[in-house]
Amino acid sequence: MIEAIRAALGSTGDGEINISAYDTAWVALVKSLNGDEGPQFPSCIDWIAQNQLPDGSWGDGIFFLVQDRIISTLACIIALKSWKIHDDACKKGTLSTALSNNNKPSYVLYRATYIYVTHEEYILLNRHWSEEGLAFTKGCRVKDIDDTAMGFRLLRLHGYHVSPCVFKRFENGDGQFVCYARQSNQSVSAMYNLYRAADQGSFPGDDPVLQRAKSYSRAFLRERRASDQLNDKWIISEGLPSEVGYGLDFPWEACLPRIETRMYLEQYGGSHDVWIGKVLYRMNMVSNDMYLKAAKADFGNFQRLCRLEWHDLKRWCDKISNIETYGVASRGALLRAYFLAAACIFEPSRAAERLAWARAAVLAEAISCCLLSNVDDACACNKTTAEWLVQEFTNGDDIADSYEYSPARRDDDGPNSPAWGASSLAGVLRELVNLQASGNAAVAGCLRGAWIEWLMAWTGKETEKASRAGDTALLLARTVEICSGRRCGTEKDLDLLLRDYSKLQQLTRCICSRLATEAPALNGETMDKIDALDRMVGLEMRELAQCVFRSGGSSVDRETRQTFLHVTKSYYYVALCSPETVEHHISKVLFEDVV
């Protein structure tokens, strides 16, 4: 299927649409260029005669739209009458027949999908970009906000510098944004593309027009959804309510890749999607059943891989004795941690990174619960236990059995004491480092350094609750990078490299800390929480996006930058979603088969 799709996309040229009865009728009217009393293209007459619908009309044979049937039927009757042929077809093709059709249309919002294209194709898109925006075809001089917004978002997300000032030409004096200059705004799909571009492609220092575009398009879409008026001007299909609903309920900061993909598999209509121009058109290279079939097969492969990984993770977690005693529901915590990792890092070749994220997250939670136990102040921790844990972990090679209670401890340190817990968790941590390093001493050293840095933060004078979530986020990012092979070397090398991505660390730590400590207090509807989160960390999230997506000026590779963004977005997602929503997404992404 992949090869078939690649071949089809490679041969499309400037695009492809289905045969239109309306357009064919116009071509059929062309007189012979030789001066004969006949049509220049008689095959068009034959096509009209052979493609009359059973009810006598012409137009799309699946969806009934009055405009399409009337215009197409009139055009075909005129063509046949002009050449005085097929009189029976003309008689049958009455407008009353066309208008008596009882088929009911269904509608969907056009959803701009990501298609994996080559670097050269992004260069080509950039070449067609202008300060006036983009048109729906390269030969058209009339620019529209729909294609402009799509081009703007794609180019920004792939490192090209494009100015948001392009949207000023679509803004009228009343603060509204329209699809074409001097046109009334009626297109849900255009405003949805504008919202996604302004929401995801906004960087600090951008022209204020981008924030105005986001505010207007979001308000427009919210109002349309509230009044159940989401029928679109440009396309007929079935996924409109859930398409717009997901986009509004999950801004880009909380939109994890595999969740979005799973939702869209239910929203994309394939060949059933019909585009509305003067009449109805079908664009096979845009709305195609092969795409949907291939996407479902790919997602099914992803789910099968995830289930195998989840089975291995459960066996690993079962070997950790008494993890529940530290306040961690082992299976639930592990499943959520793995889901967040898999929802962000989904490529089959990156299993080590997913598993490293999940294991590190659940073990960090267990250690945190241990260090916070028996402490009256919720903002404090048991620093003595933290110091014991650091000592046990760093001196692990001298300990015979990491899972046994150390007799060197005081006699009154029983199995439920902090010392016992520190000793046990230190052993689990050493086992985890050995498992992830797979005998590679350099990788083991990097992992050990990341955990020691995280543990030492608990022994410092400032162990405020606000900083712990940020420290854990950095631990997850570092662990993923080390297990990926992108970050490996001596501790000295790591210290030198810290300067190259200190901004990423700073933003990730700040955002995740605030989300973990301030977001739980937010109440109200989803829209209220989204607005509150935007006020809370919106500026920092845009700054992080700028660091991740802008190319040039950074020695940090794109994959590493994406890791910090993935971890941060997972914190945003958890801050926004209710436990019920998370459970629903876990089921959808990992366990429910795609049909």
N, C-alpha and C positions, 0 to 999 in steps of 0.2 A: 504493500500500500504506500509505503514511504517513497519507493522508487516511482510509482505511478503518479503520485502527487508532485514529486520533484519534476518529472518529465512534463506534466501538464502546466505547471507554473512556468517552466522554462520556455514553453512554446506559445504563451499567451500574447506576446507582443504588447500592444496597447490596451488589450482587454478583450472581453468577449461577452455578448449578451445573446439571448435566445432570439429566434425569428419573431418579429412583431407583425401582426396583421395590419395594424395601422400604418407602419412604415412601408410594408410591402405594397399596400394599396397606393401610396404616393408614388412609389417607383413604377408601379404598373401603369400609371397615367402618362409616363414619358412616351412621346411619339417617336416613331422610327427616325433615326438620323439620316436615313437614305431617301427620305421623302415619301416612303410608302405609307399607305393608309392603314397603319397597324401599330401595335406597340413595339417599342425598342426591346422590351424584356418580356416576351410572352410567357416565360416560365413563371413570372409573378402572377399572371392571370390564372395559370394552372394551379399554383399554390393556393390562391384564394378559393378557387372552386373546390379543392380537395380538403380544405381545412375549415369548412363551415361547421359550427358546432351543432349538435342534434336539435337544439331549440331554435336554430335558424340564425343565430347571432355569430359574431366573430369577437375574438378577444381571448383572454386567459381562460383555459378550460377547467381550471380547478377552483380559483377564487372568483367570486362574483363581485364586481365593483361597477356601479352604475356608470361612472365616468368612462371606464375602460370599455365597457360593452357598447355604449352609445357611440363614442367616437370611432371605435374600430369598425362597428357595423356600418355606420354612415360612410366611412372612407371606402370600405369594400364594395358597398352598393354603388357608390359613385364610380368606382373604377370599372365595375362590370357594366353599368349603364352606359358609360362613356364609349365602350367598345361594342355595345349592343350584343352581348353574348351572355350565356348562362342566365337566361331570363327566369328559369325556375328557382335558381338560387336567390335571385333578387326578390322574388315574391316571398320566398320563405324567410328572408332576412328582414322581417319587419321589426320596428322598434318595440312594438307591443310584445312581441315574443321575447325580445331581449330583456325587457323590463319585468316580465312575469317570473323570472328566475327567483327561486326562493332560497338559494344558497346564502349562507351567512358568512361574512368574512371574519377572520380573527386577526388580531394585530400584535405586532411585537416591535420592540425598540431595536434599531440597528445597534449592534454591539461591535466596536472595533476590536478585533482580535489581534494578538501578537502572532505573526508568522515568522519563523526563524529564517532570516534572509542573510545573504552574504554581506561582507563589509563593503564590497563594491556597490551593492544596491543601496546601502545607506548613503554612500558617497553620491550616488545618482539622485537620491531624494534631496540631499543637501544642495546639489547643483540646481535643482528646480526651485528651491526655496528662494523667495524674494521678500523684500520689505512690505510687499502688499499681500503676502500669504500664498496660498495654493488654490488651484481650481480643481474640479473633479476630473478633468483630463488635461494633458500637458499642452494641448493646442488651444484651450479655452482661456480667454483673457479676463473673464469674470471670476474673481476670487470669492470663495465662500468660507464661512467660519467653521463649517464641519470638517472639511479637508485640511484647513489651516490648523485647527486645533489638533487633529491627528498627527500632522507632520511636525508640529511644534513639540508634542509630547515624545514622539519617537526619537527625534533628533536630540532633544535634551537628555533623554535617558541613555543615549549612546554617545554622550560626550561632545556633541557639536554645540557650538555657541550660536544661539538664535535669540533674537530680542523679543520680549513680550509686547513691545510697542506695536507689533503688527496687528494686535487686536483693537487698537484705537479706531481703525477704519470701520469696524463693525459696531461701534458704540454710538448710539444716537444721543441727542441732547437731553432726553428724558432719563438717562442712566440705564437704558435697556441695551441689550446686545442682540443683534439680528443676524440671520444667516447670510443675507446679501444686503448690501448698502441700499437704503431706502425701501426695505421690504419689511412688512409686519412679521413679527416673530410668531411662528406656529409650530416649529419643529422640536419635538422632544429629543430626537436623536442628536440634532445639532447642539442643543443645550447640554445634553449629557456628555458629548465629546468635549465641549468647552469646559464643563465642570471637571472632568478627569484631567484635562490638560492643566487647568489652573490649580487643581488640588495637588497633583503629583509633580508638576514641573516648576513649582515656585521656589525661588532661591532668595536669600536675603539680599537687599539692595535692588531688587527688580522694580521696574516701573509700577506704580500703584494700580495701573490698569488691570494687572493680573489678579489682584485681590478684589477689585471691583467686579471682574468677570466671574470670579469664584462665588462671591456673595450673591450676585444676580442669578447665576445659573442654578445655584443650590436652592435659593428661595423659589425660583420658577419650578424646579422639579419637585420640591416639597409640596408646593401648592397644588400642582397637578396630581400628585399621588394622593393627597388628602381629599381631593374632589373627584377621584377616580376618572380622571381625564388624561389618560396616558396614550391614547391613540396617536400614532405618529403620522407625520405628513409624507414621509418618504418611503416607508416600508410596511408590509403586512407580514406578521409572523406571530408566534404565540408567547414569547418569553418576556414581554414588556414589564408586567408588574414585578416579577422577581428580579429582572435585570436592573431596573431603576432602584428597586428596594434595596438590593445588595449594595449598589454603588453609594446610596445615601447612608445606609446603616454601617458601612465599613469603609471609612475614608482610607486613603492609600497607606497611612501610618499603621493601620490595623489590618490591612489586607495581606494575608499570607498566601503565597503562590498556589499551593495545592488546594487550599480551600476555594480560592477563586476559580481554579480550573474545574473542580468538582461541581460547583454551582453552575458554571457555564455549560457543562455538558447537558444540563437539564434545560438550559435557556436557548441554546443554539438550534435553529430550526432546520438547518441543512437545506436541501432542495425545496423545501416547503416555503422558504422565505421568498416573498415577491416584492420587487421594488416599484415604487409609484413615480412615474414621470407624467407625461400627458396621458399615457396608458400604462398598463402593467408590464413589467419586464422581469426577466429572470437572469441573474448573472452567475453562471455556473462556476466561475473561478472564485466567487465570494461566498456563495451559499451552495455547499456541495456535500452530498451524503458521504462521500469518501473521506472527507476531512473528519466528519463526526465518527465514522466507523474506526478510523485510525486512532483518533483521540481516545475513544473508549477502550480500544485494545491496549494502547499505551498506559492508560490509567489502570486498567486491570493488571497489567504486568507490575506496575508500581505497587498496587495493593498486595499482590502475592509476595513480593519482596518484603514489604513492610510486615506482613504476618509472620514470615520466617524470622525476621529480625526481632519482632516482639516476643516470639517464642524463646529465642536465645536470651533476651533481656530478662524474661521472667525466671528462667533457670539461674541466671546470675544473681538476681535479687533474692531468690529463695535461699541462696547460700549465705547471705548476710544475716547472721543470727541476731534476733532481738532488735531489728531495725525499728519495729513499731514502738519500742520503749522510748524512743527519742521523739515521739510525736509525729512520726511520718507513717502515713498509710501506704505501705510499700508499693503495692500494686497500683493504687490510684495515682500516687505521686509519680511513679515511673511511667505509667501510661501517658499521663499529661505531658511529662517532659519529653517523651519520645515523639508524641504527636506534634508538639511545637517544633521539634527538630526536623521531623519528616515533612511537615507542612512548608518549611522554608528550604531545606536542602533535600531535593527529591531525585536528583540524578542517580541512576543505578550504580555508577562507579564511586559514589561518595558515601557508601555505607559506613565506613569508619568514622566519618565526621558526624553522622546522625547518632551513632551509638555512643560516641565520645560525649556529645552534648547531653544525651539522656542520662548516662551514668554519672557524669559530673554534676548535673543538676540535682538528682535525687540524693547523692551522697553529700553535696553541699547543704541540702535542706536538713539531712539527718544530723550533720555536725552542728549546724546552726541551732537546731532544737536542743541538742545536748548542751551547748554552751549557754543557752538562755534558760536552762532548767534551774529550778531552785533559786531564782533571782527575782527579787521583789520589783525592781525597777525595770519596766519593759524596754527602756532605752539603754540598759546596761547589759553586761554579760559576765559570766563567771571567768574572769581573767586567769585565775589559777588553773582552771581546767584547760583553758586555751594554751597556757604555757606547757602544761603536761602533754597536751596533744602534739604540740610542735616538737617537743623533746622526743616523744615516742616515735613520731613520724621520721624525724631526721636521724635518729639513732636506731632505726629499724633493723639494720644489718646485724646489730649486736643482740637482738632479741630472738630467743629460740623459737618461740611460738607466739605469733602476733595475736592469736585469738584467745590466748589464755591470760588470766589475770596475773599481773606482775607481782611476785612476792616482795619486791623491793619497796612496794608501797606500804603505807602505815597499816598496821594490823586491823584498824577499824574501817578500812576501805572495803566495803562489801560489794557484791555484784551490782547493786543499784547506785553505787557512789559515782560522782563525776570522774574520779580517777579510773575506775573500771571502764566506764563508757569511753573515756579518752583513749585508753589502751586498746580497746576493741576496735574503735573506729580508725585508729591509726593503722591497725593491721589491715582493715578493709581497704584503706587508702593505698597502702603499699601494694596490696594485691592488684588494685585497679591500675596503678601506674605500670606495674609489670605486664598486666594484660594488654594495655594499650600500646606499650613500647615494643612488644613482641621481640624482645632481645636486643633492640637497638638502644645502645647506651646513650647516644645523643638525644634521642627522643625521650628516653626516661629522665635524663637530666633536665630537659626543658619542662616536662610535665611536673617534675618534682619542684622545680623553681616556681612554676605558676601556683601550685598549691601552697608552698611555703609563704609566698607573698600574700596570698589570701588569708592564710592562718595568722600570720604575723599582724595583720590589720586588726585582729580581734584582741591582741595583747597590748595594743597601743593605748595611749591616753584618750584618744578620741575614737570611741567605738559606737557612735551614734547610730540609731536605727536607720536614719536617712541614708547613711553611706553604705550599709551592708548590702542592699539590693544592687547598688551600682558596682560594688566590689565583686559580687557574684556574677553579674553580667559580664564583667571583664574576664573573670575566670572562665566562663563558658566560651567567650570569643577566643581567648588564648588557647584553650584546650582544643577547640575545633581546628584552629590554624596549625597547631603542633601536629595533631593526628592526620592532618591533610598532607603533611610534608612541606608545606609552604613556610613554616616557621620552625626551623630546627638548627641547633648549633650550641655553642657554649653560652653560659650565662653572660659572659662579657659581650659576646656578639649580640645577645638579646638587648642588653642595656644600650648598646650603640644604636640598635634599630628602633628603640623606643621613641627616639626623637622624631623619626619619620612619620609615626602615626599617633603622636601624642594628642593631636586634635581629635582624632577618632575616639581615643580612649576617654578624653575629657568629656566629650559630648555624650557618649554612650553611658558613662558613669552618672553624669548629671541627670539625663533624661530618665534612665531606669530607676534611679533613686527616688526621684520625685513621683514617678508613676506608682511605685510600690508603696509609698508612704502616704501620699495625698489622695490618690484616685479612689481607694476604698471608701472614703467618706462621701463620695459623690452619690447623689440620689437623683431620682427623676427619670423621665423618659430617655430613650436612646439619643434623640436629637439634643437634649439638654446636656447629656454626658459628653457627647462629641464636641459641642461648643465649649464646655468647661475644660476638656482636655486640650483643645486647641489653644485656649487662653493660657493653660498651664505650661505646655511644652511645645507649642506650635512653632515658635521662632527657632528653638533649638533643633526641632525636627527638620525644618527647612535648611538650616545650616548643615546638618548632618547629610541631607540629600545632596547639597551642593558639594560637600567633600567626597561623596561616593560617586556621583554621576559626572562631575566635570573632569574631563581628561586634561592631562598636562599639569605640571607644577607639583606633582606628588610622586614620590618613589615607591609608594605602596601600590601593589598590584590590585587590579579591579576585584579579583576574587576575595582578597583580604578585606577590602573596603565593604564588599557585599556582606561578609560575615558579621561585621559590626552592625550593619543595617538590619540584618536578619534577627540578630539577638535583640536589638532595640525594638523592632516591630513586634516581636513576640511578647515583650513586656507591655507594649501599648495594647495589643490584642487582648491580653489577660485583664488589663485595667478596664477595658471597655466592655467586655462580654460578661454576661451572667454565667454561673456554673452550668445552667441548663443549656445555654448556647454552645459552650465549649463541649459539653457531652454530645450534643447534636452533631457538631462538626467532627468530633472524633469518630463517631459512627459513620458519617458520610465519607470521610476521607480514608479511613483505614479498613472498615469492615463491611459496609454495604456495597454489594456488587453493582457495577454500572450496567444498566440494561438499555 
